């Protein structure tokens, strides 16, 4: 990601000629240069203004037309180190401006609008929404996790840098100040691992870390930092990848311009040795499964940042992996999350994927944002079988919430269209014979939901939800009404708990 100020520096430094442009040649140039890094982005993916004022100025810097813009950035050394910025031009100014004119001529004046599946209603009687009772300050929840065994909810406070623990009623239980921004929390073999991103905002300075926690004498304690100074990690997974009997780590280091996906082999002395799987930024998270049926744990990884693709890393059982792409989107796609789940009940794991990131620079809602299900057809072949449009979709959890035998979807949007459809903030898509009705709870805009988890938090046998509120999004990326921001700052809950009333109505809280 490039800050808008940096992009503008590059744009104004170039100046633009008024020479007439051969649009056929300009399109050929666009296709020639764009596909060197990613799939070709068709002009109708954005409006004219966004192409000319936001996207193309950033591309000028990437293509070496304004190295002075990189030099003026506060993280210039890291940007040059990333290798993603050129000191010498890849393209002539004339050809660059021909490409600009191509997008300007072919893009629509207004962005193509999202087509909702159906109006989002308020028939949400199956769930009861209750805000968490504990609130330290403005909501800054990068991570929320339901612990069904202990009936606890773990969540982060990214501003004050705490791990906070709630009971099933949303009351405070304990807190641990960790000095970093928690984005992932996982238990493995009695140990708790806390993934901390370093900085929620884009940066190439490696401030992230993976920490080991234990619960001792009724409270969490930080035992040690397992991996220090890593580039904005977003997720940690666990598996014995080389068959030596020890549990290894799989760490998604999203980074910004510098990042990587790696697995860390656990050595006999307890240290970890890094093995890089994908030497590029943008990995969001991973899932472990034996995808090719050879008895060894493989890895699925969703990658954003230009390539916008799902990869499989097939394991030979000794920790040597073969990479295979499952699907790929265009560079504006904005992948935001995925989960591996048997969506259609055929015994094979499928992918439920969201794309809705709209925070890099001011731009309109995207018609291609939403939730997609890729069904496993066997032989490591996946078919896109469902698309549910949802502006700014950031997480979707597919479960049979109403126990009727089919799979419903709960989803949160971090970039809803607050002008036209603020109810997109949270949507429950109820599945009935393959048709989906969309509903939400009445106070759905009481927070800005970045993340979510599903699980039976109150022990009554059905699936509840916990939504995490992160109030301060990327500045001016989308329109947020002033009254909403003031409401979030004044009273927005860090966590909203949606109790499923399927088996028993929760007691008054």
N, C-alpha and C positions, 0 to 999 in steps of 0.2 A: 504494500500500500504506500502511496505517496501522498503526503499532505497537500491540500489544495494550493497552499502558498507556493510550494515547490513547483508544482505543475505550471502555475501561472508565470513564474519566473522564466521557465523554459519557453513558454508560448510568446511572451512579449520580447524575449531576447532574439527570436527568430525573425519577426516581421513577415509579412505575407505579400506575395506578388499578385498582380492583377492579370497575369497572363491567362488567356483562354485555355481550358482543359479538355482534352480528349477523354471523355468518361469511359470509353471502352478500354483505353490504355490504362486509365487510372484504376479501374476494377482489376485489371490484370496485375498491376503493381500491388494492390491491396492483397490479392490472393497470394502473390508470390512472397510477400514479406510477413504477412500475418501468420501463415501456417508454419513458419519456422519455430514458433513458440507454442501454438495452440490451434484448435480448430478455427476455421474462418468464421468471424462474426458477421452475420448478415446485417445490412443497414437497418432493417425494420425492428431490430432488437431494442433500439433506443430512439429517442427523438433527436431532431437536428441539434438543438441547443446542447444536449448532454454530450453528443459526439464531439461537437466543435469546441465546447468550453471546458470539458472535463476529460474525456477519454483521449482524444488525439494529442493534447498538450502533454499528457503523461507518456504517451508513446514516443513523442519527440525526444524526451529525456532518455527513455529506454534505448532509443536507437542512436544515441550518441550525438544528437544535434545540440545539446545544451549541457555540456559537462560542468559549466559554471553553476548551474542550478544545484547539482549534486554537491559541489564544493561548499555552497552556502547552507546546506542542511546541517543541523547540529550533530547528526550521526554520520557525517560524510565518510569517515574512515571505514565504518561498518558497511555502508552502502557500496563503496568501491570494493571492499573485501568480498562482498556477496557474488561478484562477477556478473551481476544482472544489469549493470550499467556500463556503457561503452564510453571510452575516452575519445575515440575517433568515430566519425559518422559511419553508420551502416548504409545510409541512403543519402542521396543528394536532397538539398532543400526543395528543389523543384519537384522531385518525385514525391517527397513527403507531402507537399501542399497539393499535389494532384490527388493523393489518397484522401486528404481532408476534403477536397471538393467533391470527390466521389460520394463520401458518406453524407456530406451536406446536401447533395443533389438527390440522393436516393432514400434518405431517412425520412420518416413522416414528421410533420410539424408537431404532432402530439403523439406520445407513446401509445402503443396498442394497449387497450384496457384489459384488465383481468376479467374473465368470464366466470362468475361464481357458479358453483353447482346448484345452489338454491339459497334463498334468503336464510340468514342465521337467526333461528328463533330463540325463545326463552323457555322452551319446554324441557327443563332440566331437573325434573322431579326425582330422578334416580339418585342424584347427588345433592348433598348439602354443603354449601361453601362456608368455611369459617376461617377468618384470618388468624395467623399465629398471635398468641398473646404477648410474646416477647418481641420488643423492638428497641434496638440500641440507638439507631439513627436512621437516616434515609436508606431505603432498600438498596443493597449492593450485592445481591446474591448471584454469584457466578456458578454455584453448584448446590444442588439439593439432592439428598439421598434418603430413601425410606429403608429402615432396618426392620424387617418383619419380625425377626426373632426377638429383638429387644423392645419392639414397639417404640422406636425412636426415629426422629428426623434429624439428619445432619445437614447443616447448611453453612455457607461461607458468608463472611462480611468482608467484601473486597476493599472497602474503604478503610476500615479500622483493622483489617487483617487478622480476623478471628475465625476459628472453627467453632460454631455454635451448635448445641445439642438441645432439641426439644423433645418433650414427651408426646404421646399420641393425641393429647388435647391442645398442643401448641404452646405449652408452658415451658419456660426455661429450665433446663436441667444443669448444664455446665457449659463453660466456654474455655477455649485455649487460644491465647494470642500466639500467632505463628510467625509474624513478621514478614508475611508474603501474602499473595492473593490465591486462595485455594480455588481450584477448578475441578478437581477430581478426588474422590474418596472411595477407597476400596479395601475390603478385608480379605486377607489371604493367609490361611494357616494360623489364625490367631493374631496375626500382625495386621496393623492398619497402615495403609500407605496414602499419603496426602500429596497429590500433584498440585504444584503451585506455579502459576504462569509467570510470575515476576511483575508483569504489567499488563493490564487488560487492554490498554491502547497499543497500537502497533509500534514495535521497536525492534531494533536489531542488536541491542545490548543484551547479552545472555544473563538475565537475572532470575530465571526459573530454577526450580529445584524439586526433587522428589524426597520426601521425608518419611521416616519410619516412626509411627506412634504406637504406644501401648496403653492399655487401660489398667492402671494400677491404683489400688486403694480407692476405687470409686471415681477416678478421674483420668482423663487423657493426659499423657505426658509425651513430650517430644524426645525420642531416644537418640536419633541421629539423622543427619542428612545423608541419604544414600547416593544421590546424584546432585552435585552442586553446579551452579552456573551453566544451565542448559537453556537453549533458545525457546522460550515461551512454550513449554510443554502443556498439552491440553488433555491428555488421557494416558493411563497406564493399564496394561493388561498383563496376564500371568499365564505361563505354561512351561512345561519342560520341553524345550524345543530341540535339544540335542540328545535326549534319551539317557542322560547321566544320573537321573533321579533327583536332581535339584530343580527348583522352580526359577525360571528365568523371567526377565522383565521385557515387556514390549512397550516402548515409550513413543508416543506421537508428539514430536517437537515441531509444532506448527511454525514457530518463528515468525518472520515477516518476509524479509528477502533472504535471510539465512535460516535454514531449518533442515530437519531430516527425520526420517522414521528409522528407528534402530531397535534391535533386540540386544539385551545385556545378559551375557552368560554369567551365571553365578559360580564363582570359584570356591574351592575348598576352604579358603581362608575367609569367606564371606564377602569378598570384594566382587565387583562386576566388571566384565570386559565387554566393550562395545563392539557390535557388528552392525554396520549400516546397511539397511535394506533399500532405502530410497533417499538419495542425497539431494533432496530439494525441499523447499518449504511447503506448508499447506496441509499436512496430514491432520485431520480432525480427530479421528479415533479408529480403533481396530476391533475386530471380533475374531475369536479363535474357534476353529472348527476343522474337522477332517473333510475338506471339500472334495477331494478326489478318491476317497475311500481306501487309501493305502495304509491306514492305521496310524498316521502321523499327524500331529496338529499343524494346520496351516493357518494363515493369517489373511483376513480381509481388511483393507484399509481404504477409507474414503478421503480423497485428497481434493482440496479446493485450490485457490491461488492459480488462476489461469488454466491449468490442465483440467480441473473439474472432473475427476474420474474416480471410479472404483477399481482397485487392484486386488488381485489374489497373489499371495506369495506362497507357493507350494513347497512344502518341506520334504526333504529326502529322509528325515528322521535323525540326521546328524547335524542339523542346524544350517544346512545349505539350501538356499531357496531359489526357485524359478519364478520369475515375475510374469503375470498374465493380466491384461486389462479386461474388465468385465463390461464396462460402459464408460462413455465420456460425453460431457456436455461442452457447450461453447464457453468462452472465457468470462462471460457475464452471468453465468448460471447462478453462482452464489450458493454452492452447497454448504449446508449448515449442520447436518447430523444424519446418522443412520442407526438402525438396529437390525440384528439378525434374528428372525423369528419365522416359525412355520405359519405363514399367513393363511394358507388354504387348507391346512390339515392333511397334507399328503405325505407327511413324514420327512419332507425335505426343507431345509432352511431357506427362507426368502429374504430379500432386502426391502426394508421400508426406509425411504430416503426423503429428506427435506432439502429444498433449496430456497433460500429467502434472504440471504445476506444482501443488505441494501445500504451498508454503512460506510463505504469507502469515500463517497463524495455525494453531494446533493444530486439526486436523480429521481425520476418519477417511479411509481410502482411498476412492477414487471409482470407482463402477461404470462410468463413461463414459470413464475414462482409457485410453489405448492408442494404437495406430497405425492410421491410416486412409489408404487410397489412393483418390484421386479421378481417375478416368480421363477423358482428353480425348476427348469425343465429336464434336469438330469444332464450328465456329461459336462458339467460346469457351464451349461448354457442357461442364460437368464433372459426372460421376456418381460418387457414392460406391460403390465396388465391393468394398471389403474393410475389415473391422475386426478387428484383432487386439488383444484386451484385454491391457493391461499397466499395472499400478499404477505411477504416477510416471514414465511414459515421457518421456524427455527428448531423445533423438535416435535416428533410424532411417535407415540407409543401405541402399538397395535396389540390389543388384548380383547378377550371376550368379556367385556365389562358387565354385560347383562345376562351372561350365562345362557344364551339361547342357541349356542352351537356355531356361531359365526364370529368373525373378527371385526371389532369396532376400532376406531382410531380416535385418540385424544391428541390434540395438537395445540402448541402455543406459537404465537407470532411475535417477534421482536420488532418488526417493522410493518405493522398493520397500516391500512389506509385510514388514518384517523378522520379524514375529511368525509369519506363516503361510507366506511364500514368499520367502525371501531370495535364491533363485536368480534372481529377477526383475532383479537388479542388471545382468546382461548376458544377453541371450537371442539365440540364432541360430535364426531361423525358416527351415528348409529347405523349399523349395517343390517338391512333387512332384505334377504334374498338378492344380495349384490347391489342394492340401491341404498344410497346414503342420505340421511337427513341430518342437517347441521343445526346444533343448538349450543347455547352457552348459558352461564349464570348471570344474574342481573347486575352483579357488581364486577363484571369481568374487566372493566377498565380501572379498577382500584389499584392496579399495579401494572408494571411493564414487564411482562413475563419473558424471561430469557431462557429459562431452563425448567425441567419438569422430571418427576420420577413417579413410578407406579408401584404399588404394593399394598398389602393388607396391614395398614398401620395400627388399626384399632382391634385387630384380632377377631373380627366377626365373620371371617371366611370369604369376603369379597374384596375386590380390587379398588383401593382408594388412589388418590392422586395428590401430589404436592407440587405447587408451582413456585418458582423462585423469581423474585422481583428485582430487576436491575434498572434503577431509575434513569441514570444518566447514560444515554446512548451517544453514539458519535454525533458531534455537534452539527446541527443543521442538516443532517443527512436526509431526514424526512421531517415533514411538518408535524409538530406535537402541540396541541392547543395549550395556551398558557395556563388555563384553569386546571388542566390535567397535571401539568408539571408541578404546580403549587400544591395540588392535592397529594400527589406522590411524596413530595418533600415533607408535607405536614403530617400525613397519616398513612401513607402507603405501607402495607405490611410487608416484611421481608418474605414471608411464606404464606401462601393461601392453601389451605387443606380442603380438598374436595372429598368428603366422606361418602362412600357408596352405600346407599340405603337398601341394596338388593336383599340382604339377609336380615338385617335388623336396623332400625333407625337409631342413629346415635343419640345418646342422652344429651339433654340440653347443656350447652357449654357456655 
